[in-house]
Amino acid sequence: MDLKGKTSVTFHSGILTIGGTVIEVRYEDARIFFDFGTEFRPELGLTEESLGTLLDNRLIPALSGVYDSRLSGAEGLAAPTEEVETAVFLSHAHLDHSKMINYLDPAIPLYTLKETKAILASLNRDEQFLLTNPFAPGTRDMIGLEAGSEVVVGKIHVTILPVDHDAYGAAALLIKTPDAFLTYTGDLRLHGYDRDLTEAFCAQAKHTDLLMMEGVSISFDDREEEADTETLPSEQALITRLVELVAANPQRQLTFNGYPANVKRFAAILSSAPRTVVLEANMAALLQEVLGLDAYYYYPTGATKISSLKPELAISYETLLADQGQYLWQVVDHFEALQPGGLYFHLDAEPLGDFDPAYQVFLDLLAKQDIIFLRLACSGHAFPEDLDRIIAMIQPKTLVPIHTLKPEKLVNPYGERILPSRGDTIVL
């Protein structure tokens, strides 16, 4: 197929699954990829996540000239014979979009919003978050961009715009070539703290030729809510409910955990809770680095000290373990050390749900300790009705639903809809 002077889009992964989105846009001698995470398949029971293992289990796609050639498993994935300018873009810090960035060829530039760069660097401080490249330990270089920045790769122009998501610093991409205007939503919603960002993005994406749009919320049939779960309609509603429950339990140990990239939720807990909030040290450092906020913090037993944290804000772990009335504190491990009769708030923390085998194990541990488990949930993804609103704001000529188990449920009243299979290429 002669693609000279034409824009092509290849859906390498992220089709009929949630996560692991890797899409390539190519025009002549330039190509860009987004994102660079892995599919989440805990049921495989993998004991290691080398490049070769991930490729063999189809958790990541085989891409020529993209992975670090020194890694075992990269054999046979050499760069194209013709010279091709390549760049990778990350929409946000969640692992299904970012986990394998250290496997990327170090010569390929990696672009993201500066907030996502800071979050990933902080979360991977101890090299426990992202996959580790044995030839380049640590976190690979990223180019952190200001909102609205444009990057030019060959004749491909990419503008990165912030959107509302439960990972702070999430972004969508506007992609323009000489013959096409493409849009990638990343993950987004309308019910968080930054709805205006999503709406502003939609205005700039209006009448795009091709809208590649996430559809996580249409993946599941309506299910009866579990007795220990409250699903809230907005981030503010979640905080309001948490404050009510903390106030209603004055004489018991209260702990919580959440997904760390949702730094605005943590900031809201700090400012709203009727008890003194104490964060695990790494989370306190993340808030400090990304939002400039100082918080009370503690170190679990044996944890590495973080020099940027203020010593006067440290609370001893032993004090927290003995407390029943002064603190609401973040617990990340050693749940067996908590007091019987305590109340633990699960705020979209890991394990994320019953699709993860670790979830029931976690619930059983808390039950054995006689700790009350209460899940307060607020989706990071647009509700089904809001997906329709976003499509109405953008009015795309062609819609491609991705990042969903049921793409056929997303419709486009304004033009065509394409439901690609993994590996398919669309030529515009």
N, C-alpha and C positions, 0 to 999 in steps of 0.2 A: 504493500500500500504506500503510495507516494504522499507524504504528509508535508511536503515543501510548501511553505506559506500558509499552513493551516494550523489551527489550535486543536490539540488532542487532550483528552482527559482519561486517565486510566485509573480504575478503582482496584488497587492492589489488594486491599483488605478493608474490613469495616462494613461489609455488606451482609445483611441478615445476621448480624450480631451486634451486641452493645460493646463498643470499645474497639481498640486496635485499628482505628481509622488510619489508613495510609493511602493517599491519593496523589497522583502525579499529573501536573499540567505541563505540557510541552509545546513550545513553538520554535521551529527551526532548530538552532544549535543551543537552545537553553531549556532547562527544565527545573521545576520546583516540586517539592514534596511537602505534604502536611497530612497528618501529624507524624509522630514517631514513637508511638507506644506499642503495647502488646495486647492481645486478647486475654481475657481473664477466664481461665479454665481450671479451677482448683481441683475438679474431679479427676484430672489426669494424674495427680499425685506425683508431679515431677520432683526429683530430688536436687536438680540443679538446672540453671537457666543459661547455659552457654548458647552462643549464636547457633551452633549446629543443632542443639536440642530444640530450640525455638523454631528453627526452620523445619526440622523433621516433623514437628507436631503442628505445623501450619499456624503457629501463634503469631508469626511475623511473615511477611512475604519475601520471596527471593528477588532481590533488586540488584541490578548490575551497577558496579562502580559506586555504591553508596555506603557499604559497611567498611569498617577498618579491615584492610586486607591481611593484617597480622593475626586476626582472630581465626581460631579453628572453626571451620564451617564456611568460611568466606571463599574457599576454593571454588572455582567455576563461576564466580560472580564478579569477574574482572570488569573494569570500566569498558564502555563501548569503544570500538575501534576509532570512531570519529570523536573529535574533541567536543565535549558538551559541557557548558557552564551549568553548575548545579547549586541549588540552595535548598535548605530545609526551614520550614516555619512551624512553630508550636503555638497552638491556640491557648493552652493553659497547662497547669501543673499536675493535673490528675494523671495517675500512672498509666491509664489506658491511652493516654495521649503523649506521654513523655518518658516512659520507663526505659526505653532502649537508646536514649540519646548518646550515651557513652560508647555505644557500638557503632556510631556514625564515624565515617572517615574523618579524621581530624582536620583535613584540608578543606572540607565542605563547611561553609558558613551556616550557622544556626541562628535564626532570628526569632525573637519573641518580645512581648512587652517587658519593660524593665521590672515591673512588679513580679511577673512570672519568673524572670531570671533570679530575682532576690529570693523568692519562695523556694525554688528548686535548690539553690545553693545552700539555703538554711536547712531545708529538710534532709539534704544529703550530706550534712556536716560530718556525720560518722560513717558515711558510705553504706548506709543501710536502707536507703530509699530507692535509688535508681540501681539498675544493673551496673556492675563494676567491670570496667575494661582492665584486664591484668597488665596491659601494655601502657595504660595511661590512667593510673589511679586518681581518685577524686572526681570532681564534676567537670566535664568538658567545658570549653569556652562557649559562651553564648553572647550574642549581640542584643543587648536590651534596648528596646526602642521606646520612644515617646508615642503616646496615642496619636494616630493620624499620620505617622511617618510613612514614607513611600520608599520601597526598595526596588531597584531595577536589576533584573537578571536577564541578560540578553535583551530581547524585546518584550519581556514580560514585566509588567509594572504591578507591584503588590502594595496595597495600602492596608495597614493593620489598625483596626478600630476596636476599642473596648466594648464589651457587652456584659450584661448582668448574668452571673452564674454563681454557684456556691464555691468556686475557686476564684479568689481575688486575682485580678489581673487577666481574666479570661478575655479572649479576643476573637473577632471574626476577620475574614480576609476579603478584600475587594481586589480582583485580579483582572487586569486588562492587557490584552494582546492587540496587535493590529487589526484582528478580525473578530474579537469576542470580548464580552464583559461577563466575567464569572464571579460567583459569590460563594464563599464557604462560611457557614454560620459558626463553626466550632460548636460548643455547647452553650445554650443560652436560655433565658427565661424572662418573665415579666413581673415576677412576684417577690423579688429580692430588694436589696437596698438601692440598686442602680438601674431601675426600670428605664430611666431616661436614656441610659447609654444604649440599651437595646433598641429603643425607638429611634434614636439618632442614627444608629447603624442602618436600620431598615430604610430610613429616608434616603440614605446615600446609596443603598443597594437597589432602589426602585427600578423596575423594568429590566433587571439583569437578564442576560441571555440564558444563563444556567445557574440555578440555585441549588447548591448541595447542602441539605438541611438535616440536622439531627432530629430524631423522632423517638427518643427513649420512652416518653410517657404513653405512647400508643402501643407499646410492646406487650402490655399485659392486660388480660381481662380483669374486669372489676372483681376484687376479692373482698371478702368480709375482713374487716380490720381485726387484728389480733388483740386480745384483751389487754396486753401490756404495751400497746402502741397507740399513740395519739398522733394523727397526721394533721399538721397545721397548714393553713392556706397561704401563709406568708412568713417571711423571716421575723417580722415584728410580732406576729401572733405567737410564734414559737417562744420568743423572749418573754412576752407577757405571760404565757402559760408557765414557763419555768419560774418566773418570779413568784407567781401565785403558789406554786408547789413548795418552793423554798420557804416562803412565809408560813405555810400551813404545817411545816414539820420543824418546829423550833428546837426540839431536844433529841436529835439523832444525827449520826454521821451522814453527811451529804457529799456525794462525789459525782463527777460527770466526766465525759470525754466526748470529743467531736473530731471531725476531720480537720487536720491542721491548716489546710489551704484556705479554709473558710475564715479568714482572719477577721472579717467584719462581724461575724457572729461572736467570736471570742471577745472582740472589743465591746460589743453590746452587752455581753454577760458581765464584763468588768464594770461597766457603767451603771447597770440596772439591778444587779442582784442585791438582796437585802442582807447578805453576809459578805464578809471579806473573801474575795476570790483569789485563789492561789493556783498558779499554773505550773506544770512541769517545766523545768528550766529551758528545754529546747523550744517549747511553745512560747515562753516568755521572750526568748531571744528573737524568735520569728516576728512577734508583734513589735518588738523594738526596732528590728531592721526594716520591716515593711511599712508600718504605720507610725513609727516614732513614739510608741506608747511604752511606758514602764509599768510593770505589774509585779505583784508579789509572786514569788516563785519558790520552788523547792527542788532539791536533787534527790532522786531515788538512790538507794544504797549502791555505792560503787560507780555512780555516774561521773562523767568528766566535767570539770568546772568550765564555765564560759566566762571569759574575762570581761565581756562587755556589760554583763549584768551588775546592777548596783548591790553591793554587799548588804546594805541596810534594808533591802527588800526581801532578803532570804528568810524563809520560814523552815524550821527543821522538819524533816520527814516524820520523826517521832512525835512531834507536836500534832501534826495532822492525823496520824494514826490514832491518837488518843482523843481527838476532838469530837464533841457532840453538839456544839452550838454556835461556834464563832465563824467557821470557815465553810465555804463551798469550794472544793478543790478538785483539780483534774487528776484522774488516776489513769495511768497508761499500762501498767503491768502489776504483777504481784497482788492480784485481787484477793488472793487467799489471806492477805494480811489485814483486810478490812474488818471492821467490827460487825458481828452478827446484829441483824435488825436495822442495819443502815439502808439508805436509799441511794441508788445509783441511777443517774440520768444518762441515757445513751442517745447522743445528739448527732445522728448520722455518722457515728464513729465506726471504725473497723472492729470486728467483722461487720460488714455492711448489711447482711440479711441472710435469709434462710437458703439462698442459692449457694452460699459459702459453707462447706462442711464444718468450718471452725465456729460457725454461729451457734449451733446447738451445743457444742462442747462448752462454749463460753457461758451460755445460759445455765447449763447444768452445774458449772463451777459456782456461779453466783447463788443458785438455789441451794447447793450443798452448804454454802457459807451463811445461809439464811439472810441473804442480801436482796432487798426488793429491787427488781429491774423495771425501769420505766423508759420506754423509747419515745422520744419526741422527735418527729420527723418532719422535714420540710424539703421538698424535692429541689434539686439543683437544676432541673430541666423544666421547660415550658409545659404547662398543663395542655391536654389535647385541644381545648378551646382556644388557648393562647397560640398554639401552633397555627391554627387557622387564622388568627388575628395577624400573626407575623407574615404569613403568606399574603394576606390581604394588603398589608402595608407595602410589601415588596412587589407584588404582582409580577412574578417571574414569567418569562416566555417559556421556560422549561424547568420543571422541578425534578430533582433527584433525591428521594428520601434515603438517608444513610443512618448508621448508628442506631438501628432499630431492628427488632425481631419481626415486625409486621409493617414493612414499608407501604404495602398496598392500602393501608388505612389513611395515608396522607394523600390528599387530593389537591389538584391545582385548577381552580375555576378560570384561571387567566391564560391558560395555554396547555402545552404538552406536559406529560409526565413520563419519565423513563425509570424503569426498575432494573438496574444492571445486576449482573452476577459478578462474583469475585473474579477479577482479572479482565473484565470487559473494558474496552476503549470506546469512547465517544469522540467523533471527529466533528468539529464545528466548521 
